[in-house]
Amino acid sequence: MSAQTASHESIAALRRAVALDPRGWLALGDRLYASGDAAGADAAYVEHVRHASKDPALMRAGAALAQNRIPEAETLLRAHLQRAPTDVAAIRMFAELAARVGRLEEAEHLLARALELAPSFHAARLHYALVLNRGNKPTEALAQIERLLRVDPNNPGYRNLHAVVLCRIGEYTRALDIYARLLRQYPAQTKIWMSYGHALKTEGRQDDAIAAYRRCIALDPSFGEAWWSLANLKTLRFDENDLSTMRRQLENASLPVEHRFHLEFALGKALEDAGEHAESFAHYESGNRHRRETAYYNPEDNTSRVRLIKRTYTKDFFAQRVGSGSEANDPIFIVGMPRAGSTLIEQILSSHSAVEGTMELPEIIAITREMRRSLDTAQSQPYHEALASLDRARLRELGEDYLERTRIHRKSGAPRFIDKMPNNFAHIGLIHLALPNAKIIDARRHPLACCFSNFKQHYARGQNFSYSLDDIGRYYRDYVELMAHYDDILPGRVHRVFYERMVDDTEGEVRRLLDYLGLPFEANCLRFYENDRPVRTASSEQVRRPIYKDGVDQWRHYEPWLDPLKAALGPVLEAYPAST
């Protein structure tokens, strides 16, 4: 009997077997895949997925995963995949576990493998699109979503994720249309109302955004993020009925912590607007305490990173690498502490005909993560060792790679564009080596004003230092120390804009800023509030108005409670605006 005949007979036998016992679908899929019948294998693997929910081993792993018993779930899944390495249901579960603990690259590879075996495994493809989006690969995510939509164009989950990714790349008009049509079909979906409100806010449609957030609250008065989203507009004032409703929700002992800390921040803002500063601070403090419990942050780790950067990046280090990187001068990086006036600077500059504003782009941070992984060490390993080992050709590739990754965010054709990710101040060494002709602007604000503004701001992600006055003060101190280091070893490389000076002498500061960028003065930069570009940050509504001085000293209302912050800031506080 030939091998081909034996294979056909084996496949026929397995087909007869699965009619009696569906546990054989995986074996049939393996045999079909081995025989080159990819379509048949795909169908068999998908049938296996349909019946996998009854597999005792996967049921145990699924229960552990559902209850967030991650080590147990990982042990069970690894053991199962050793026995059945092509079990696409188990592969997808393992990918979910990896994504949940932040191992996005691993999750991506696992899902790609599952889809290689079973292209019709739509749940895995949806998960793949989610992971790609989280991993800052929106173009690739869109390709997966569009493939799903070709199969099922009316699927609400696919359509919702489509809108999410479109917002990610600045395609708000298309996203808003999707959200509006979804909500006509599913008007009780609070999370979609929330996402719709966020997109409307970014587009400058404040009244419509408020209506969307209010609709979310009408459906679920305990939905903390909707309350915080209203507060985060910075322009809306809550009434007594709002205050009463928020307080009533907080009295519910079973309120999920995520709703609780959002409500605490929202109520803190409402009471600040009402002039009730003591009670306002109490709610801000409570919200931060709850949030700090869910967000890992060790200030010593950050201080150690700053020391490492200072040791690594010296005058000699850069002198040895002169001429490295891409020659492009397209990017303008605005770095510094959050809540230091960077959105105002971005709005001013994006009102210039030669400059496009984008958003807080994650590409530099993504590049650092990839270099960290290239060392084949733990995620916490600094990437600077890998960067120091790169030759000029590779550094040029890094710069060109950054430009290619950010191209999707550029819509206007302007020759220059802004990357406003504040945390990039920690990566100035990389920026200087990969993009030596890029401009870097440091947005700086009075330590107490800036730090307290962070304390009362709830971030969706990425600013875990901001939930403790001590942590914030130490982070600000580390930031000032690092920027002073770059001022010393790369004099003139970074242009500093002090928020208070921008408020007092806007035209003078704008002219100095444009001189640094090598751009001619344009009067539109002084009418930045007329710019209707999308703005995604917490200051979105504030920068749509002329500059006002009221916000400069708002922190003084809370000075009786800021001693921990002052102690953490140390000499930086007294030295401001000088760097120490």
VOGU-3710 file (C-alpha; in Angstrom, 3 decimals, decimal comma):
1> msaqtashes> 0,000/0,000/0,000  1,418/3,425/-0,958  1,873/6,182/1,616  -0,687/8,308/-0,232  -3,265/5,520/-0,154  -2,605/4,936/3,536  -3,068/8,629/4,203  -6,394/8,703/2,362  -7,618/5,666/4,264  -6,503/7,167/7,573
11> iaalrraval> -8,361/10,387/6,798  -11,470/8,439/5,799  -11,316/6,487/9,046  -11,004/9,684/11,067  -13,980/11,196/9,250  -16,064/8,171/10,207  -14,785/8,433/13,785  -15,722/12,104/14,291  -19,293/11,316/13,316  -19,419/9,192/16,469
21> dprgwlalgd> -16,976/11,063/18,727  -16,221/14,781/18,128  -12,988/14,476/20,120  -11,374/13,279/16,906  -11,631/16,592/15,046  -8,181/17,711/16,193  -6,541/14,515/14,923  -8,402/14,853/11,636  -7,228/18,451/11,298  -3,631/17,391/11,915
31> rlyasgdaag> -3,852/14,651/9,306  -5,440/16,928/6,701  -2,857/19,651/7,371  -0,036/17,141/6,962  -1,533/15,957/3,675  -1,570/19,492/2,274  -5,352/19,966/2,491  -5,252/23,380/4,186  -8,949/24,115/3,618  -9,994/20,750/5,018
41> adaayvehvr> -7,690/21,177/8,004  -9,128/24,648/8,639  -12,672/23,240/8,726  -11,641/20,380/11,004  -9,804/22,638/13,445  -12,804/24,984/13,632  -15,029/21,978/14,392  -12,553/21,049/17,120  -12,920/24,550/18,604  -16,715/24,146/18,649
51> haskdpalmr> -16,373/21,045/20,820  -13,332/22,109/22,873  -15,482/23,641/25,603  -16,212/20,090/26,777  -12,536/19,113/27,051  -11,846/18,611/30,809  -8,239/19,851/30,550  -9,250/23,059/28,759  -12,173/23,525/31,144  -9,758/23,501/34,102
61> agaalaqnri> -7,389/25,921/32,384  -10,302/28,150/31,384  -11,613/28,255/34,952  -8,168/29,211/36,265  -7,877/31,932/33,636  -11,361/33,262/34,371  -10,472/33,518/38,066  -7,128/35,178/37,203  -5,098/32,286/38,630  -2,467/32,950/36,007
71> peaetllrah> 0,360/30,613/37,134  -2,047/27,683/37,408  -3,605/28,422/34,016  -0,173/28,705/32,413  0,985/25,378/33,871  -2,145/23,619/32,644  -1,971/25,133/29,162  1,727/24,398/28,711  1,179/20,784/29,682  -1,800/20,499/27,331
81> lqraptdvaa> 0,095/22,023/24,397  2,997/19,665/24,915  0,532/16,834/24,348  -1,422/18,587/21,571  0,702/21,376/20,018  -1,834/22,073/17,248  -4,829/22,518/19,546  -5,891/25,921/18,251  -8,386/26,412/21,086  -5,598/25,982/23,649
91> irmfaelaar> -3,255/28,191/21,616  -5,830/30,979/21,660  -6,311/30,592/25,425  -2,561/30,769/25,954  -2,450/33,918/23,824  -5,159/35,453/26,005  -3,078/34,657/29,082  0,070/36,152/27,519  -1,768/39,332/26,519  -3,292/39,682/29,959
101> vgrleeaehl> 0,149/39,773/31,613  1,641/42,100/28,991  3,524/39,547/26,867  2,069/40,999/23,680  4,718/39,720/21,284  4,194/36,171/22,552  0,423/36,554/22,234  0,858/37,840/18,690  2,975/34,853/17,660  0,575/32,386/19,246
111> laralelaps> -2,432/33,851/17,468  -0,587/33,966/14,159  0,119/30,259/14,586  -3,518/29,492/15,413  -4,634/31,342/12,280  -2,011/29,605/10,167  -3,659/26,315/11,153  -7,258/27,550/11,153  -7,811/30,727/9,106  -11,556/30,477/9,762
121> fhaarlhyal> -11,093/30,641/13,535  -12,762/34,037/13,723  -12,542/34,427/17,512  -8,766/34,020/17,257  -8,608/36,569/14,429  -10,578/39,089/16,481  -8,212/38,506/19,396  -5,274/38,873/16,995  -6,580/42,264/15,864  -6,939/43,354/19,494
131> vlnrgnkpte> -3,374/42,304/20,309  -1,982/44,004/17,205  -3,766/47,216/18,138  -2,478/47,067/21,700  0,992/46,392/20,335  0,907/49,621/18,296  0,353/47,921/14,950  -2,872/49,598/13,809  -2,273/48,978/10,101  -1,931/45,243/10,693
141> alaqierllr> -4,919/45,298/13,061  -7,079/46,973/10,415  -6,159/44,276/7,888  -7,420/41,586/10,277  -10,618/43,478/11,093  -11,394/44,106/7,441  -10,971/40,396/6,775  -13,464/39,629/9,541  -15,917/42,216/8,228  -15,839/40,627/4,781
151> vdpnnpgyrn> -17,137/37,448/6,419  -19,646/39,087/8,768  -20,132/42,798/7,978  -22,854/43,298/10,576  -21,008/41,784/13,540  -21,144/44,453/16,282  -17,886/43,326/17,890  -15,980/43,618/14,627  -17,512/46,989/13,861  -16,759/48,353/17,315
161> lhavvlcrig> -13,108/47,316/17,119  -12,951/48,798/13,622  -14,012/52,156/15,071  -11,511/51,869/17,929  -8,590/51,330/15,541  -9,760/54,085/13,201  -9,674/56,484/16,160  -6,178/55,234/16,903  -4,969/56,442/13,495  -6,971/59,684/13,521
171> eytraldiya> -9,801/58,597/11,198  -12,496/60,061/13,431  -15,107/60,795/10,778  -15,284/57,134/9,758  -15,208/55,999/13,385  -18,021/58,326/14,415  -20,198/57,010/11,603  -19,633/53,421/12,787  -20,421/54,309/16,411  -23,575/56,203/15,430
181> rllrqypaqt> -24,876/53,266/13,377  -24,017/50,790/16,129  -25,885/52,827/18,717  -28,976/53,051/16,536  -29,019/49,248/16,550  -27,826/48,722/20,138  -28,887/51,831/22,091  -28,303/50,270/25,528  -24,554/49,627/25,092  -22,910/51,831/27,722
191> kiwmsyghal> -19,340/51,131/26,623  -20,109/52,112/23,046  -21,724/55,352/24,250  -18,509/55,966/26,181  -16,288/55,379/23,149  -18,591/57,525/21,024  -18,281/60,337/23,558  -14,476/60,104/23,510  -14,386/60,356/19,711  -16,826/63,283/19,701
201> ktegrqddai> -14,736/65,081/22,318  -11,566/64,589/20,269  -13,301/66,055/17,221  -14,275/69,151/19,231  -17,995/68,332/19,311  -18,298/69,006/23,012  -22,085/69,235/23,298  -22,511/65,937/21,472  -19,810/64,354/23,655  -21,602/65,510/26,794
211> aayrrciald> -24,859/64,053/25,490  -23,154/60,707/24,830  -21,608/60,593/28,310  -24,946/61,592/29,847  -26,668/58,802/27,937  -24,150/56,348/29,363  -24,902/57,607/32,886  -28,664/57,427/32,306  -28,234/53,756/31,419  -25,922/53,075/34,375
221> psfgeawwsl> -25,511/55,794/37,047  -22,607/53,869/38,606  -20,518/54,002/35,413  -17,572/55,885/36,884  -15,673/56,478/33,643  -18,620/58,397/32,198  -18,662/60,718/35,220  -14,900/61,210/34,987  -15,146/61,855/31,242  -17,546/64,708/31,930
231> anlktlrfde> -15,253/66,076/34,625  -12,226/65,667/32,372  -13,685/68,087/29,835  -12,513/70,746/32,358  -15,286/73,079/31,178  -18,457/71,370/32,435  -19,894/72,217/35,849  -21,860/69,538/37,715  -25,128/70,493/39,428  -26,417/69,394/42,839
241> ndlstmrrql> -28,276/66,461/41,333  -25,019/65,228/39,795  -23,215/65,555/43,130  -25,985/63,691/44,916  -25,953/60,868/42,368  -22,155/60,451/42,529  -22,162/60,411/46,333  -24,961/57,847/46,338  -23,009/55,563/44,022  -19,921/55,776/46,228
251> enaslpvehr> -21,986/54,643/49,211  -22,453/51,262/47,508  -19,946/48,970/49,226  -20,040/46,511/46,307  -19,178/49,150/43,682  -16,306/47,785/41,528  -13,032/49,543/42,262  -12,659/50,810/38,690  -15,967/52,675/38,932  -15,077/53,836/42,442
261> fhlefalgka> -11,815/55,570/41,613  -13,299/57,195/38,513  -16,148/58,550/40,629  -13,717/59,782/43,296  -11,739/61,764/40,705  -14,950/63,143/39,174  -16,345/64,198/42,529  -13,009/65,757/43,441  -13,203/67,915/40,309  -16,843/68,814/40,923
271> ledagehaes> -16,088/69,959/44,472  -12,996/71,865/43,308  -15,194/73,819/40,916  -17,587/74,469/43,806  -14,754/75,827/45,965  -15,007/72,979/48,505  -11,283/72,318/48,495  -10,931/70,252/51,649  -13,596/67,763/50,594  -12,315/67,905/47,024
281> fahyesgnrh> -8,824/66,927/48,159  -10,230/64,071/50,231  -11,861/62,612/47,096  -8,771/63,141/44,967  -6,723/61,403/47,651  -9,161/58,494/47,875  -9,257/58,068/44,092  -5,473/58,057/43,911  -5,191/55,577/46,768  -7,548/53,133/45,048
291> rretayynpe> -5,772/53,612/41,722  -2,317/53,216/43,286  -3,379/49,801/44,575  -4,052/48,603/41,031  -1,006/50,150/39,302  2,513/48,910/39,953  5,100/51,661/40,398  8,385/51,751/42,302  10,010/55,216/42,433  13,405/53,671/43,134
301> dntsrvrlik> 13,262/51,911/39,772  12,794/55,227/38,002  15,640/56,891/39,906  17,914/53,970/39,052  17,023/54,307/35,367  17,954/57,983/35,419  21,313/57,166/36,984  21,945/54,497/34,361  21,083/56,907/31,531  23,454/59,523/32,938
311> rtytkdffaq> 26,266/56,977/33,152  25,604/55,674/29,637  25,048/58,849/27,649  28,089/61,099/28,017  29,789/63,700/25,838  32,248/61,065/24,674  29,445/58,580/23,926  27,780/61,005/21,524  31,079/62,296/20,106  31,930/58,759/19,020
321> rvgsgseand> 28,629/58,515/17,134  28,525/61,836/15,299  26,889/61,397/11,897  24,638/58,543/12,929  20,927/58,277/12,283  18,468/59,446/9,658  19,001/62,893/8,148  15,260/63,678/8,180  14,130/66,695/10,190  10,406/65,908/10,042
331> pifivgmpra> 9,755/65,111/13,735  9,275/67,658/16,487  9,257/65,948/19,876  7,498/67,644/22,783  8,627/65,981/25,995  8,431/66,564/29,745  5,975/65,990/32,527  2,315/65,460/31,659  0,135/68,463/32,513  3,012/70,891/31,839
341> gstlieqils> 1,513/72,722/28,859  2,589/70,367/26,071  -0,879/70,306/24,470  -0,852/74,110/24,336  2,552/74,074/22,604  1,319/71,417/20,190  -1,800/73,409/19,363  0,253/76,560/18,750  2,746/74,789/16,503  0,119/72,784/14,608
351> shsavegtme> -1,476/76,114/13,653  1,639/76,790/11,563  1,351/75,881/7,887  4,508/73,736/7,987  3,595/71,659/11,046  1,058/68,888/11,609  -0,080/67,869/15,061  -0,665/64,159/15,529  -1,009/62,770/19,056  1,031/61,165/21,821
361> lpeiiaitre> 2,704/58,645/19,558  3,921/55,407/21,165  6,473/54,539/18,469  9,642/55,545/20,345  8,580/53,534/23,385  7,683/50,590/21,129  11,178/50,714/19,600  12,755/50,653/23,080  10,695/47,596/24,002  11,814/45,789/20,885
371> mrrsldtaqs> 15,457/46,560/21,638  14,961/45,362/25,198  13,612/42,071/23,905  16,576/41,781/21,549  18,798/41,324/24,602  16,914/38,098/25,341  16,470/39,127/28,953  13,634/40,090/31,268  11,276/42,865/30,243  12,697/45,134/32,951
381> qpyhealasl> 16,176/45,049/31,385  17,138/48,520/30,082  17,533/48,796/26,319  20,500/51,185/26,493  22,989/48,327/26,269  21,493/47,242/22,938  21,423/50,822/21,659  25,088/51,352/22,568  26,069/48,340/20,463  24,457/49,591/17,220
391> drarlrelge> 26,565/50,877/14,353  25,757/53,949/12,247  23,872/51,960/9,623  21,602/50,388/12,215  20,997/53,740/13,911  19,962/55,168/10,559  17,564/52,228/10,156  16,051/53,016/13,566  15,359/56,585/12,489  13,864/55,508/9,175
401> dylertrihr> 11,806/52,860/10,951  10,352/55,512/13,260  9,434/57,690/10,273  7,744/54,751/8,550  5,800/53,729/11,648  4,477/57,254/12,168  3,490/57,804/8,536  -0,032/56,497/9,142  -0,675/59,383/11,563  0,293/62,086/9,067
411> ksgaprfidk> -2,694/63,351/7,094  -1,985/66,919/5,937  1,212/66,631/3,923  2,967/69,213/6,111  6,759/68,732/6,105  7,048/68,663/9,901  4,983/66,771/12,471  4,711/66,661/16,248  5,132/63,647/18,502  3,791/64,776/21,869
421> mpnnfahigl> 4,516/61,708/24,003  5,744/63,334/27,256  7,550/60,236/28,535  9,979/60,450/25,623  12,189/62,654/27,786  13,609/59,362/29,072  14,609/58,452/25,495  16,402/61,587/24,320  19,582/59,550/23,838  17,801/57,287/21,357
431> ihlalpnaki> 16,114/60,221/19,598  19,415/62,076/19,243  21,194/59,053/17,768  18,412/57,878/15,434  17,023/61,294/14,437  19,785/63,847/15,038  17,992/66,557/13,036  14,692/66,185/14,883  13,830/69,022/17,260  13,125/68,429/20,954
441> idarrhplac> 11,025/70,771/23,080  10,852/70,408/26,855  7,529/71,664/28,258  8,040/72,720/31,869  5,678/74,054/34,526  6,027/75,081/38,170  6,645/71,916/40,217  3,665/72,290/42,542  1,284/73,323/39,760  2,420/70,525/37,474
451> cfsnfkqhya> 2,611/67,795/40,088  -0,720/68,548/41,715  -2,350/68,727/38,282  -1,105/65,173/37,739  -2,420/64,089/41,141  -5,949/65,169/40,277  -5,811/63,691/36,762  -6,824/60,097/36,184  -4,957/58,611/33,211  -6,260/55,678/31,222
461> rgqnfsysld> -2,776/54,146/31,207  0,937/54,826/31,199  1,452/57,297/34,059  1,643/55,056/37,118  3,836/57,536/38,982  0,899/59,960/39,262  -1,146/58,325/42,040  0,891/59,428/45,065  2,188/62,887/45,977  5,509/61,390/47,024
471> digryyrdyv> 5,835/59,381/43,783  4,970/62,418/41,656  7,469/64,648/43,442  10,262/62,127/43,053  9,411/61,577/39,386  9,491/65,336/38,711  12,854/65,552/40,499  14,261/62,696/38,393  12,972/64,357/35,230  14,633/67,690/36,041
481> elmahyddil> 17,899/65,927/36,868  17,887/64,045/33,566  17,083/67,116/31,481  19,881/69,033/33,246  22,235/66,207/32,242  21,303/66,590/28,571  21,644/70,372/28,831  25,215/69,746/29,997  26,323/67,122/27,446  24,249/68,367/24,465
491> pgrvhrvfye> 24,024/72,127/25,022  21,312/73,762/22,928  19,896/70,440/21,742  16,665/70,872/23,717  14,539/74,033/23,707  12,709/74,648/26,966  9,315/76,341/27,182  8,109/77,439/30,604  4,335/77,416/30,849  4,189/80,562/32,977
501> rmvddtegev> 6,276/82,512/30,457  4,081/81,281/27,604  1,036/82,598/29,467  2,655/85,977/30,280  4,320/86,641/26,908  2,722/84,366/24,352  3,993/86,103/21,226  7,555/86,386/22,490  7,685/82,719/23,490  6,121/81,628/20,199
511> rrlldylglp> 8,664/83,609/18,202  11,547/82,079/20,175  10,063/78,626/19,683  9,683/79,068/15,915  13,248/80,421/15,684  14,489/77,231/17,337  12,536/75,166/14,795  13,845/77,250/11,893  10,333/78,314/10,899  9,049/81,787/10,019
521> feanclrfye> 6,556/83,432/12,343  2,884/83,028/11,357  0,094/84,920/13,081  -2,114/81,816/13,062  0,077/80,450/15,851  -1,371/83,159/18,126  -4,905/82,176/17,094  -4,315/78,518/17,935  -7,755/78,280/19,584  -9,342/78,581/16,119
531> ndrpvrtass> -7,568/75,393/15,016  -10,204/72,653/14,688  -7,779/69,698/14,579  -8,609/66,657/16,734  -7,044/66,805/20,221  -6,968/63,648/22,308  -5,426/64,749/25,609  -6,945/65,972/28,872  -6,413/69,585/27,777  -8,446/69,218/24,582
541> eqvrrpiykd> -11,130/71,735/25,523  -8,753/74,168/27,219  -6,629/74,641/24,088  -9,735/75,474/22,088  -9,925/78,756/24,033  -7,510/81,722/24,209  -4,778/81,491/26,840  -6,072/82,285/30,309  -4,105/82,827/33,511  -6,565/81,290/35,966
551> gvdqwrhyep> -4,918/77,873/35,882  -1,416/79,039/36,815  -1,976/79,139/40,571  -4,928/76,779/41,093  -2,702/74,500/43,161  -2,545/77,139/45,924  -6,077/76,212/47,041  -4,632/72,824/48,048  -1,364/73,978/49,593  -2,333/72,901/53,155
561> wldplkaalg> -2,213/69,259/51,981  0,881/69,374/49,778  3,681/68,936/52,338  4,480/65,368/51,150  4,869/66,721/47,620  7,114/69,571/48,732  9,312/67,160/50,686  9,627/64,821/47,707  10,532/67,652/45,343  13,354/68,797/47,614
571> pvleaypast> 15,677/71,494/46,192  14,005/71,356/42,766  11,072/73,301/44,185  13,104/76,242/45,446  15,360/76,296/42,375  12,557/76,571/39,802  12,827/77,669/37,019  16,513/76,759/37,193  17,509/73,094/36,877  19,429/71,481/39,704
//
